[in-house]
Every structure is written in structure tokens, then in C-alpha cells.
Amino acid sequence: MTATRSRLPKGAAAVQNALSGGARMGRRAVMLGLVATASLGTAGCVARYQNHGYVPTDEDLAEITVGADTRDSVTEAVGPPVSTGLLDDGSFYYVQSQFRYYGALAPKLVSRQVLAISFDSRGVVSNIERFSLEDGRVVPLSRRVTSSGVTDNGFIRQLLGNLGNFDPSSALSN
């Protein structure tokens, strides 16, 4: 005795096979999409490091002689400074910082090096100092802006607002 098979028309059997194969392909596509999303989500959480600034190496600093070199020779040997002192003898400052970016979190300062080259009154190198983040504390730079107290009023609003402040008696008494 042979097993009875359902006899579908040729076209209907092809459609049924395509649908069952399409379901398998759909599951594969969904799984591939989930794997891609998970790997992209994980890649977004990988720490990324970024360097800012420049500090001369010890080899470059070996070319500078305390008591002999001037501002011009220092600039020629190690490059121009990132900043110069304004209130003192015009020291040169070289600053290098490294920040860690992690996903959507705010960047975090990981390391900072500051190289200060001081000059005497004649413009000759008097001292070379190197500082790191461990030597001090992070000083956040704040931008202090004093409010002017002026609201965002247009010309017409200011003109009409002053009409109520007018006192005729003060104009007549002068």
C-alpha cells in the first residue's frame, strides 16, 4: 500500500514550496539583522581615545640649555608653544591631553602633560618643568558672562513701554 499524498495542482505546490522556503529565508534575515544590530550596538560602546595638543619629547628638550638658550632658540628647537604666560615673564607652555570617549557618555580626561619653560628678564631660559594630571587638579574652564539685564524686546516694544514711564510734571518742573 502506498501512502496517499495530497495532490495539489502543479502551480499550488510550487507556491507552497516557495512560501516554506521564504519563511526560512525570513528567519535567516531576522537573525542576520539581530546579529548586525547587536554588533553595531557593541561597537558603539568601545572606548575611543583622542589626543589633543603637543609636548616636546625628552630628546627635543635635551637640545635646550638652561641659562643659554633664548625664546627664539627654544621655538626653533621644539616648536612654537601652545600658550604663553601673560602676567609673568612670558613663559612658554606646551600642553597635551588625552580624552576617552565611551559611547554616549561625556568625554573623560585620562591624562594631561604640561611642559613649562620659564625665562628670566633677559629672555634666557631659567627653568624647564614638566607637570602631569597627578601633580595637580583638573581646573574646569568656565566662561563667565555677565547678563546685561536687557530682555529680548524689539524697538517698538521698548518705545511703547517707555510711554507709560513718561511723567509730564517732571518735564515742566525743569
C-alpha positions in Angstrom: 0.0 0.0 0.0 1.4 3.3 -0.9 0.9 6.4 1.2 -1.5 8.9 -0.2 -0.1 12.2 -1.0 -2.2 15.3 -1.3 -2.5 16.1 -4.9 -2.1 19.8 -5.4 -2.1 21.4 -8.8 1.5 22.0 -10.0 1.3 25.7 -9.5 -0.1 25.4 -5.9 2.7 23.0 -4.9 5.3 25.5 -6.2 3.7 28.3 -4.3 3.7 26.2 -1.1 7.4 25.3 -1.5 8.3 28.9 -2.1 6.4 30.0 1.0 8.1 27.5 3.2 11.5 28.4 1.8 10.6 32.1 2.1 9.8 31.6 5.8 13.3 30.0 6.3 14.9 32.9 4.4 12.8 35.4 6.5 14.1 33.8 9.8 17.7 34.0 8.5 17.2 37.6 7.6 15.8 38.4 11.0 18.7 36.6 12.7 21.2 38.4 10.5 19.5 41.7 11.3 19.7 40.9 15.1 23.4 40.0 14.9 24.2 43.1 12.9 22.3 45.3 15.4 24.0 43.7 18.4 27.4 44.1 16.9 26.8 47.7 16.0 25.5 48.4 19.4 28.5 46.8 21.0 30.9 48.7 18.7 29.3 52.0 19.9 30.3 51.1 23.4 34.0 50.6 22.7 36.3 53.2 24.3 37.9 55.6 21.8 40.9 57.7 22.7 41.7 61.1 21.2 44.9 63.1 21.7 45.0 66.9 21.7 48.0 69.2 21.9 51.7 68.8 21.7 54.5 68.3 24.3 58.1 68.1 23.1 59.9 64.8 23.8 62.9 64.5 26.2 65.2 64.2 23.2 64.0 67.6 21.9 64.4 69.1 25.4 68.0 67.9 25.6 68.8 70.5 22.9 67.8 73.3 25.2 70.4 74.6 27.7 69.2 76.4 30.8 70.9 79.7 31.1 72.0 79.9 27.5 69.0 79.5 25.1 66.6 82.3 24.3 62.9 82.3 23.3 63.8 82.2 19.6 66.2 79.3 20.0 63.6 77.3 22.1 61.0 78.0 19.4 63.4 76.8 16.8 64.4 73.6 18.8 60.9 72.4 19.9 58.4 74.4 18.0 56.0 77.3 19.0 54.2 77.0 22.3 50.5 76.3 22.8 50.3 79.2 25.1 52.5 81.9 26.7 52.3 83.5 30.1 50.7 86.9 30.1 51.2 88.1 33.7 54.7 86.9 34.5 57.9 86.6 32.4 56.2 85.2 29.3 56.8 81.5 30.0 56.1 79.0 27.2 53.5 76.3 27.9 53.1 73.1 25.9 50.0 71.1 26.7 49.0 67.6 25.6 45.7 66.0 26.8 44.2 62.6 26.1 40.4 62.1 26.3 38.4 58.8 26.4 35.1 58.8 24.6 32.8 55.9 25.6 29.5 55.6 23.9 27.1 58.4 24.6 28.9 59.4 27.9 30.7 62.7 28.2 34.4 62.6 27.3 36.7 61.9 30.3 40.2 63.4 30.7 42.6 60.5 31.0 46.0 62.2 31.0 47.4 65.6 30.7 51.0 66.8 30.4 52.1 70.4 30.8 55.6 71.5 29.9 56.5 75.0 31.3 59.7 76.7 30.0 60.4 79.8 32.1 62.5 82.8 31.0 64.3 85.4 33.1 64.0 89.2 32.4 66.6 89.0 29.6 64.6 86.3 27.8 67.0 83.4 28.6 65.7 80.0 29.7 65.7 79.9 33.5 63.7 76.7 34.2 62.1 73.7 32.5 59.3 71.9 34.4 57.0 69.1 33.5 53.6 68.5 35.1 51.1 65.8 34.8 47.5 65.3 35.9 48.7 63.6 39.1 50.6 66.8 40.1 47.6 68.9 40.3 43.9 69.0 39.8 41.8 69.5 36.8 40.7 73.1 36.6 37.5 73.4 34.5 37.5 76.5 32.4 34.3 78.4 32.8 33.0 81.2 30.7 31.6 83.9 32.9 29.3 86.2 31.1 27.6 89.0 32.9 24.0 89.3 32.0 23.1 92.7 30.5 19.7 92.7 32.0 18.2 93.7 28.7 15.4 91.4 27.7 14.7 90.5 24.1 12.4 93.4 23.3 12.2 94.9 19.9 12.3 98.7 19.2 8.6 99.2 19.1 8.0 97.3 22.3 10.7 99.4 24.1 9.2 102.6 22.6 5.7 101.8 23.8 7.0 100.5 27.1 8.6 103.9 27.8 5.3 105.8 27.1 3.9 104.6 30.5 7.1 105.9 32.3 6.7 109.4 31.0 5.7 111.9 33.7 4.7 115.4 32.2 5.2 117.1 35.6 8.9 116.2 35.6 9.3 117.8 32.2 7.5 121.0 33.2 9.4 121.4 36.5 12.7 121.9 34.7 
